[in-house]
Every structure is written in C-alpha cells, then in structure tokens.
Amino acid sequence: MSTSHSTEGLKRVVGVSGLALTIVNGVIGSGIFALPALISMALGGFGIVAYIVCSIMLASIMLCYAEIGSKISSSGGSYAYVDAAFGNYFSFIINCLYFFGWGILGSAAVMNILADSLTILFPTLSNSYFRAILFFVLIGFMVSMNVRGTKQGVGMVQLVTIIKLFPLLCIIVFGIAQIKAENLHWDKIPSIKSFGDTTLVLFYAFAGFETSLGVSGEFKNPKRTVPLGIFLGGTIILLVYMLLQMVTQGILGDQIVLYKDAPLAAVAEKLIGPIGATILLITATISCFGCVSADILATPRSLFAAANNGIFPKILGKVHPKFATPYWAIIVYGLSVFVFSISGGFKQLAVLASAAILLVYLAVILATIKMRNQQNESNEKTFKIPGGLLFPLIGIIAILWLISSLTQWEFISTTLFIACISIIYILTKWYKKLYN
C-alpha cells in the first residue's frame, strides 16, 4: 500500500493540534468522573504508581501507532495499518472487531450514560420515547456536522474538548492548595493481585486514543502530525489523570468511599459549593457528547477504507462531491449507533469490547514490526521508535497479560464473532469471484 493516497478524494485538513485534542477527547470520557474513587479505594496513595505503570504500557502501544501511522497515510487508522502489513483477511477481521465490537457498542453505551446524566436534571428523559428523540437529535447533529466537512467535525470535537477540560483543570488548579499530605501517605504496599486488577481498570480508562487515527487519510503531513499529535495528546491525558487522582485523593482522603460514584463532583462541591456538583454533571454530559462526536468523526473512515478495498459495499466508499467527506459511511455508522442506543443491544454484546480492542492493539503492534522490516526510500524519514523492539515487546507482553485476564465467556464470544465474520469474508470473496 502506498503511503500517499490522494485518489481517495479527501482533504488533508487535520494538523497536530487537531489530532492531539481529538485524542484527549476520545480518552478522557465519562469514566474519569468516577475513576479516582475506584483507584483510591483499591490502592490508596499508591494509586499514582499504577498510573505510571499503565502509562508505560499505553506509551508502548502509542509509539507503535506513531511509527506505523507516520508511514501509512490512507484512511482507516488501525484497519489501514493492518491491511498494509497483512492483507485483506486480517484487516477485515480487525475492522469488524473495531467498528462493531468497540466503536458502535461503546458509543451506544456512552449515549445512554449521557441520557442518564441528563435525567437527573430532566426526569422526562427516563421515558424511552423522549430518550429516543434525544438520541436522534444529538446523533443527527453529529452526523450532519461530519458530513459537511472534516474540518467542521474536528473543530466541533476541539471545542467540546476545551469546554470539558476547563472544569477539570479548575479542580486541579484550585484543589492543589486544599490537599492534605496525610491523605497521600502510603499506609501499605498493595498485593500484586490488587495492583494488577487496578492497573487493568486503568488500562481501559486510557484506551480510545486510536479512534482519532481513523482520519489518517486527512492528516496534514502524516510523518509529522501522527507522532507529534500522539505524543502531545498522550502527555496531556497522563497529566490530567494523575493530577486529578492526586487532588481527589488529597482532599477527600478516606471519605472518598462515601463519594465512590462521583468523587470529582464531591471535590467541586467542597471547592465552590453545591453549584460545583451541577457543573460537574453538565461537564460529564458534554464529555459523553464529545466522545461520541469523535467516534462518528473517525470510525466511519474504516468503513470507507474497506469499501475502497472492495471488502465492504461500494456505496460506503463514496465521497461527497461538495464536502469531500465519506458521507454514506458516516450516515450508516451514525444510524448504527442510534439503533443500538435505543435498543439496549449494546448491553448484551458489550462482552466483546475488551477482547476486541486488545486484539486491535496487538495486530497494529505486529504490523509495525513487519512494516519496519519492509522499509524503503519513501519512508526512511518517517518516525521510528527508539530502542529497537523494546517498546513493541513491552506492548505485546502487556496485551497478552490483559488477554489472560479475560473471562471464559469473553474468549468464547470473541472466537464465535471472529468465526462468523471469517465465514462472511469467505462467502463475499467467493461471490465476487463467481460473478466478476
């Protein structure tokens, strides 16, 4: 696969700041508002160490994305990277795992979290019909914005990211002075099992950065944008997570267990009064909206890329003649998120999510290693991870460790899903061969 695909018909309008902010938006979602309590109750002041360990694991994976993303500049992100290294079959598997097992189900779940948050302020949203109208309006708005242009879609995500970060940064800035040193004291070193289980929770809290790379065919100068955007986005995420953990633990101390469902809201209330909790509730809602917006911006590009490769229906590969966006892929993806949001089907299928993203990460790391061995003159000046295979190996070990923690049902459901989509792939190939 060539590293330059102008024939896709898309505009390269996403720069370093756009990628960095969309990464921040995709990772810092609804989970952050409860995460500090989960970590504190499990590890106490030792929780900061778990953040450091987890950041090393994620950094290893991010570095692989940075290297291969600086070489492969076509649309699709993870799909495009695996396709370049291993071909259509494996990229088809990864694409289905990602957009269905992680993307659609994840966004449907986040939309329901958004509605649950708003129900506190607007009780009528507990009614399924009103909730469906809310989903239709919000998802319809996201779809229309992204159809009208990638620049507009990225701009909306950037704005939402800044809005939702502002209250969190205020908690950090004004909360540091209220920290009590004794609340950060390590009473004891946790057991290896407790530390490991908590690190697993943190790992999934950091996941989501790869979604933003779906618009890889629309990056300005991918050789520069991808590594810098990932570095800046990852650094911001780590700092925000660690500082929020320190401030929350430092202010609430042992009382954090009393606010396990909304520790950040409790801190905000202590800092500025009852209005603080309301502000954090609104922030959580905006955060959910931003996460789904970023997903509807990026993930349809994997459908678009697969359609261009003849794997998915051709209509998904169409580019809007005026806005230069993969409009049918965006519409179909948005409609899928809407259907699962109102049906609740994501709850039954959410078991796929953990295994799906781990397999995607593993495939991209292996693709990075393979593409490194296929270097040529065109990619000599692209980003290369320092330390040889050190970071890819750390990433592989981390993923295998996480995979070993999956339940038996997660293994079974994922295996069945891969078997089903493999059959679909074989039948599709047979049909095309028969009638072409």
C-alpha positions as CSV (number, residue, x, y, z in Angstrom):
1,M,0.0,0.0,0.0
2,S,1.4,3.4,-0.9
3,T,2.0,5.9,1.8
4,S,0.2,8.6,-0.1
5,H,-3.4,8.2,-1.3
6,S,-4.7,11.4,-2.9
7,T,-7.0,9.3,-5.0
8,E,-9.3,8.9,-2.0
9,G,-10.7,12.3,-2.7
10,L,-10.5,13.5,0.9
11,K,-9.0,16.8,2.1
12,R,-5.9,16.8,4.4
13,V,-7.1,19.3,7.0
14,V,-6.2,17.8,10.3
15,G,-3.0,19.1,11.9
16,V,-1.1,18.3,15.1
17,S,-3.3,20.3,17.5
18,G,-6.4,18.8,15.9
19,L,-5.1,15.2,16.3
20,A,-3.9,15.9,19.9
21,L,-7.2,17.4,21.1
22,T,-9.3,14.6,19.5
23,I,-7.1,12.0,21.2
24,V,-7.6,13.8,24.5
25,N,-11.3,14.0,23.9
26,G,-11.5,10.3,22.9
27,V,-9.8,9.1,26.1
28,I,-11.0,11.5,28.8
29,G,-14.6,10.5,28.7
30,S,-17.3,9.6,31.2
31,G,-15.1,7.2,33.2
32,I,-12.9,10.0,34.6
33,F,-15.7,11.2,36.8
34,A,-15.6,8.0,38.9
35,L,-12.1,6.7,38.2
36,P,-10.3,8.5,41.1
37,A,-12.5,6.8,43.7
38,L,-12.0,3.3,42.1
39,I,-8.2,3.7,42.2
40,S,-8.2,5.2,45.7
41,M,-10.4,2.6,47.3
42,A,-8.2,-0.2,45.8
43,L,-4.7,1.3,46.3
44,G,-4.9,4.5,48.4
45,G,-2.0,6.8,47.8
46,F,-0.1,4.0,46.0
47,G,-2.5,4.6,43.1
48,I,-0.2,7.1,41.4
49,V,2.3,4.2,40.8
50,A,-0.5,2.3,38.9
51,Y,-0.9,5.3,36.7
52,I,2.8,5.3,35.9
53,V,2.8,1.6,35.2
54,C,-0.2,1.9,33.0
55,S,1.2,4.9,31.2
56,I,4.3,2.9,30.2
57,M,2.1,0.1,28.8
58,L,0.0,2.6,26.8
59,A,3.0,4.5,25.7
60,S,4.5,1.4,24.2
61,I,1.3,0.9,22.1
62,M,1.0,4.6,21.2
63,L,4.6,4.6,20.0
64,C,3.8,1.7,17.6
65,Y,0.8,3.7,16.3
66,A,3.1,6.7,15.9
67,E,5.6,4.8,13.9
68,I,3.3,3.0,11.5
69,G,0.9,6.0,11.3
70,S,3.8,8.1,10.0
71,K,4.3,5.6,7.2
72,I,0.7,4.8,6.2
73,S,-1.3,7.9,5.2
74,S,-4.5,6.3,3.8
75,S,-7.8,6.4,5.7
76,G,-8.9,3.9,8.3
77,G,-6.3,4.1,11.1
78,S,-5.9,0.6,12.6
79,Y,-7.6,-1.0,9.6
80,A,-5.2,0.7,7.1
81,Y,-2.1,-0.3,9.1
82,V,-3.1,-4.0,9.4
83,D,-4.1,-4.1,5.7
84,A,-0.7,-2.7,4.6
85,A,1.1,-5.3,6.6
86,F,-1.0,-8.5,6.5
87,G,-3.6,-8.0,3.7
88,N,-7.4,-8.1,3.3
89,Y,-8.4,-11.0,5.5
90,F,-6.7,-9.9,8.7
91,S,-7.7,-6.2,8.1
92,F,-11.3,-7.3,7.6
93,I,-11.2,-9.1,11.0
94,I,-9.7,-6.1,12.7
95,N,-12.1,-3.7,11.1
96,C,-15.2,-5.7,12.2
97,L,-13.8,-6.1,15.7
98,Y,-13.1,-2.4,15.9
99,F,-16.1,-0.7,14.4
100,F,-18.6,-3.1,15.8
101,G,-17.1,-4.7,18.9
102,W,-15.6,-1.5,20.2
103,G,-16.9,1.5,18.3
104,I,-20.7,1.1,17.9
105,L,-21.2,-0.7,21.2
106,G,-19.0,1.8,23.0
107,S,-20.8,4.8,21.6
108,A,-24.2,3.4,22.3
109,A,-23.2,2.8,25.9
110,V,-21.9,6.4,26.2
111,M,-25.1,7.8,24.7
112,N,-27.0,6.1,27.4
113,I,-24.7,7.4,30.1
114,L,-25.3,10.9,28.7
115,A,-29.0,10.4,28.9
116,D,-28.8,9.0,32.4
117,S,-26.8,12.1,33.5
118,L,-29.4,14.5,31.9
119,T,-32.2,12.5,33.5
120,I,-31.1,14.0,36.9
121,L,-31.9,17.4,35.5
122,F,-34.7,16.4,33.2
123,P,-36.7,13.4,34.6
124,T,-38.8,13.1,31.5
125,L,-35.7,11.5,29.8
126,S,-36.4,8.4,31.8
127,N,-39.2,7.8,29.3
128,S,-37.9,5.6,26.4
129,Y,-39.6,7.7,23.7
130,F,-38.1,11.0,24.9
131,R,-34.8,9.3,25.2
132,A,-35.0,8.1,21.6
133,I,-35.8,11.6,20.4
134,L,-32.8,12.9,22.3
135,F,-30.6,10.3,20.7
136,F,-32.0,11.1,17.2
137,V,-31.4,14.8,17.6
138,L,-27.8,14.5,19.1
139,I,-26.6,11.8,16.7
140,G,-28.3,13.5,13.8
141,F,-26.4,16.7,14.6
142,M,-23.1,14.9,14.9
143,V,-23.6,13.1,11.6
144,S,-24.6,16.4,9.8
145,M,-21.6,18.2,11.1
146,N,-19.2,15.5,10.0
147,V,-20.8,15.1,6.6
148,R,-20.4,18.9,6.0
149,G,-16.7,18.6,6.4
150,T,-13.8,17.0,8.3
151,K,-12.6,20.5,9.3
152,Q,-16.0,21.2,10.9
153,G,-16.1,17.8,12.6
154,V,-12.7,18.3,14.1
155,G,-13.5,21.8,15.0
156,M,-16.5,20.7,17.0
157,V,-14.5,18.0,18.8
158,Q,-11.8,20.5,19.7
159,L,-14.4,22.9,21.1
160,V,-16.0,20.2,23.2
161,T,-12.6,19.1,24.4
162,I,-11.7,22.6,25.6
163,I,-15.1,23.0,27.3
164,K,-15.0,19.8,29.2
165,L,-11.3,20.2,30.2
166,F,-11.8,23.6,31.7
167,P,-13.7,22.5,34.8
168,L,-11.3,19.6,35.3
169,L,-8.3,22.0,35.1
170,C,-10.1,24.3,37.6
171,I,-10.4,21.4,40.0
172,I,-6.6,20.8,39.7
173,V,-5.6,24.4,40.0
174,F,-7.8,25.4,42.9
175,G,-7.7,21.9,44.5
176,I,-3.9,21.6,44.9
177,A,-3.9,24.1,47.7
178,Q,-6.5,22.1,49.6
179,I,-4.6,18.8,49.5
180,K,-3.8,17.3,52.9
181,A,-0.4,15.5,52.8
182,E,-1.5,12.7,55.1
183,N,-4.2,11.7,52.6
184,L,-1.5,10.8,50.1
185,H,0.5,8.7,52.5
186,W,1.2,5.1,51.6
187,D,-0.2,3.0,54.5
188,K,0.9,-0.2,52.9
189,I,2.0,-1.6,49.6
190,P,-0.9,-3.5,48.0
191,S,-0.8,-7.1,46.9
192,I,0.3,-7.9,43.4
193,K,-3.2,-9.1,42.5
194,S,-4.8,-5.9,43.8
195,F,-2.3,-3.8,42.0
196,G,-2.7,-5.9,38.8
197,D,-6.5,-5.7,38.8
198,T,-6.5,-2.0,39.4
199,T,-4.0,-1.5,36.5
200,L,-6.4,-3.4,34.2
201,V,-9.1,-0.9,35.1
202,L,-6.8,2.0,34.4
203,F,-5.7,0.5,31.1
204,Y,-9.2,0.6,29.7
205,A,-9.6,4.2,31.0
206,F,-6.6,5.1,28.8
207,A,-7.9,3.3,25.8
208,G,-9.6,5.2,22.9
209,F,-6.7,7.2,21.5
210,E,-6.6,5.0,18.4
211,T,-10.1,6.2,17.3
212,S,-8.7,9.6,16.3
213,L,-6.3,7.9,13.9
214,G,-9.3,6.8,11.7
215,V,-9.0,10.1,9.8
216,S,-5.4,9.2,8.8
217,G,-6.2,9.9,5.2
218,E,-6.9,13.5,6.2
219,F,-3.8,14.4,8.2
220,K,-1.6,17.2,7.1
221,N,2.0,15.8,6.7
222,P,1.3,12.4,8.5
223,K,5.1,12.0,9.1
224,R,4.9,14.9,11.5
225,T,1.3,15.1,12.5
226,V,0.9,11.5,13.8
227,P,3.9,11.2,16.1
228,L,3.6,14.7,17.5
229,G,-0.2,14.5,17.9
230,I,0.0,11.2,19.7
231,F,2.8,12.5,22.0
232,L,1.0,15.7,22.9
233,G,-2.3,14.0,23.4
234,G,-0.9,11.2,25.5
235,T,1.1,13.7,27.7
236,I,-2.0,15.8,28.4
237,I,-4.1,12.7,29.2
238,L,-1.5,11.4,31.7
239,L,-1.0,14.7,33.4
240,V,-4.7,15.3,33.8
241,Y,-5.4,11.8,35.1
242,M,-2.6,11.9,37.6
243,L,-3.3,15.4,38.9
244,L,-7.0,14.7,39.3
245,Q,-6.2,11.5,41.2
246,M,-3.8,13.4,43.5
247,V,-6.2,16.2,44.1
248,T,-9.2,14.0,44.7
249,Q,-7.3,11.6,47.0
250,G,-5.6,14.5,48.7
251,I,-8.9,16.4,49.5
252,L,-11.3,13.5,50.3
253,G,-8.9,11.0,51.9
254,D,-10.6,8.1,53.5
255,Q,-14.0,9.8,52.9
256,I,-13.7,9.1,49.2
257,V,-15.6,5.8,49.7
258,L,-18.7,7.9,50.5
259,Y,-18.5,9.5,47.1
260,K,-17.5,6.5,45.0
261,D,-20.0,7.2,42.2
262,A,-19.0,10.9,41.8
263,P,-15.7,11.8,43.6
264,L,-14.9,14.8,41.3
265,A,-18.4,16.3,41.9
266,A,-17.7,15.9,45.6
267,V,-14.4,17.8,45.3
268,A,-16.0,20.5,43.2
269,E,-18.8,20.9,45.8
270,K,-16.1,21.3,48.5
271,L,-14.3,23.9,46.5
272,I,-17.2,26.1,45.3
273,G,-20.3,24.8,47.0
274,P,-23.4,22.9,45.7
275,I,-23.2,24.5,42.3
276,G,-19.9,22.6,41.8
277,A,-21.7,19.3,41.6
278,T,-24.1,20.6,39.0
279,I,-21.2,22.0,36.9
280,L,-19.5,18.5,37.0
281,L,-22.8,16.8,36.0
282,I,-23.0,19.1,33.0
283,T,-19.3,18.5,32.2
284,A,-19.9,14.8,32.3
285,T,-22.7,15.2,29.8
286,I,-20.6,17.3,27.5
287,S,-17.8,14.8,27.8
288,C,-20.0,12.0,26.7
289,F,-21.2,14.0,23.7
290,G,-17.6,14.8,22.8
291,C,-16.6,11.1,22.9
292,V,-19.4,10.0,20.6
293,S,-18.7,13.0,18.3
294,A,-15.1,11.9,17.9
295,D,-16.2,8.4,17.2
296,I,-18.6,9.4,14.5
297,L,-15.8,11.6,13.0
298,A,-13.2,8.9,12.9
299,T,-14.6,5.4,12.8
300,P,-16.6,5.7,9.6
301,R,-13.3,6.1,7.8
302,S,-12.5,2.4,8.5
303,L,-15.8,1.5,6.6
304,F,-14.8,3.9,3.8
305,A,-11.3,2.4,3.5
306,A,-12.7,-1.1,3.5
307,A,-15.2,-0.2,0.8
308,N,-12.4,1.2,-1.3
309,N,-10.6,-2.1,-1.0
310,G,-13.6,-4.0,-2.2
311,I,-14.4,-5.6,1.2
312,F,-17.5,-3.6,2.1
313,P,-20.3,-2.4,-0.2
314,K,-19.1,0.2,-2.7
315,I,-21.6,2.8,-1.5
316,L,-19.6,3.2,1.7
317,G,-16.7,4.4,-0.3
318,K,-18.4,7.3,-1.9
319,V,-17.1,10.8,-1.3
320,H,-19.5,13.8,-1.1
321,P,-18.9,15.9,-4.3
322,K,-19.1,19.2,-2.3
323,F,-17.9,18.5,1.2
324,A,-15.2,15.8,0.3
325,T,-16.3,13.5,3.2
326,P,-17.2,9.8,3.1
327,Y,-20.8,10.7,3.7
328,W,-22.5,7.4,3.3
329,A,-20.1,5.7,5.7
330,I,-20.8,8.5,8.2
331,I,-24.6,8.2,7.8
332,V,-24.6,4.4,8.1
333,Y,-22.3,4.4,11.1
334,G,-24.4,7.1,12.9
335,L,-27.5,5.2,12.2
336,S,-26.0,2.0,13.7
337,V,-25.0,3.9,16.8
338,F,-28.6,5.2,17.1
339,V,-30.2,1.8,16.7
340,F,-28.0,0.2,19.4
341,S,-28.5,3.2,21.7
342,I,-32.3,2.9,21.7
343,S,-32.4,-0.9,21.6
344,G,-30.1,-1.6,24.5
345,G,-28.4,-4.3,22.4
346,F,-25.0,-3.0,23.4
347,K,-25.5,-4.4,26.9
348,Q,-25.7,-8.0,25.7
349,L,-22.8,-7.6,23.2
350,A,-20.5,-5.4,25.4
351,V,-18.7,-8.6,26.4
352,L,-16.8,-8.3,23.0
353,A,-15.4,-4.8,23.8
354,S,-12.4,-5.7,25.9
355,A,-11.1,-8.5,23.7
356,A,-11.8,-6.5,20.6
357,I,-9.6,-3.5,21.4
358,L,-6.8,-5.8,22.8
359,L,-6.7,-7.7,19.5
360,V,-6.7,-4.5,17.5
361,Y,-3.8,-3.2,19.5
362,L,-1.9,-6.5,19.2
363,A,-2.4,-6.5,15.4
364,V,-1.1,-3.0,15.0
365,I,2.0,-3.7,17.0
366,L,2.7,-6.8,14.9
367,A,2.0,-4.7,11.8
368,T,4.5,-2.1,13.0
369,I,7.2,-4.7,13.4
370,K,6.5,-6.2,9.9
371,M,6.4,-2.8,8.2
372,R,9.7,-1.8,9.8
373,N,11.3,-4.8,8.0
374,Q,9.9,-3.5,4.7
375,Q,11.4,0.0,4.8
376,N,12.2,1.6,1.5
377,E,13.4,5.1,0.4
378,S,9.9,6.6,0.7
379,N,9.7,6.0,4.4
380,E,13.3,6.5,5.6
381,K,12.5,9.8,7.1
382,T,9.4,8.7,9.0
383,F,9.2,8.4,12.7
384,K,10.9,5.3,14.2
385,I,10.5,4.1,17.8
386,P,13.8,4.4,19.7
387,G,15.2,1.3,21.4
388,G,14.6,-1.2,18.6
389,L,12.0,-3.8,19.5
390,L,11.9,-2.8,23.2
391,F,8.7,-0.9,23.2
392,P,6.8,-3.2,20.8
393,L,7.8,-6.1,23.1
394,I,6.5,-4.3,26.2
395,G,3.3,-3.6,24.3
396,I,2.9,-7.3,23.3
397,I,3.6,-8.5,26.9
398,A,1.1,-6.0,28.3
399,I,-1.6,-7.1,25.9
400,L,-1.0,-10.8,26.4
401,W,-1.2,-10.1,30.2
402,L,-4.5,-8.3,29.7
403,I,-5.9,-11.0,27.4
404,S,-5.1,-13.6,30.1
405,S,-7.4,-11.8,32.4
406,L,-10.4,-12.1,30.1
407,T,-13.3,-14.3,31.3
408,Q,-14.1,-17.6,29.6
409,W,-17.3,-16.1,28.1
410,E,-15.3,-13.2,26.6
411,F,-13.0,-15.7,24.9
412,I,-15.9,-17.8,23.6
413,S,-17.9,-14.8,22.3
414,T,-14.9,-13.2,20.6
415,T,-13.9,-16.5,19.0
416,L,-17.5,-17.0,17.7
417,F,-17.6,-13.5,16.4
418,I,-14.3,-13.9,14.5
419,A,-15.6,-17.3,13.1
420,C,-18.8,-15.7,11.9
421,I,-17.1,-12.7,10.2
422,S,-14.5,-15.1,8.7
423,I,-17.3,-17.0,7.0
424,I,-18.8,-13.7,5.7
425,Y,-15.4,-12.8,4.3
426,I,-15.0,-16.2,2.5
427,L,-18.6,-16.0,1.1
428,T,-18.0,-12.4,-0.1
429,K,-14.8,-13.4,-1.9
430,W,-16.5,-16.5,-3.4
431,Y,-19.4,-14.4,-4.6
432,K,-17.2,-11.8,-6.2
433,K,-15.1,-14.4,-7.9
434,L,-18.2,-16.1,-9.2
435,Y,-19.8,-13.1,-10.7
436,N,-16.9,-10.9,-11.7
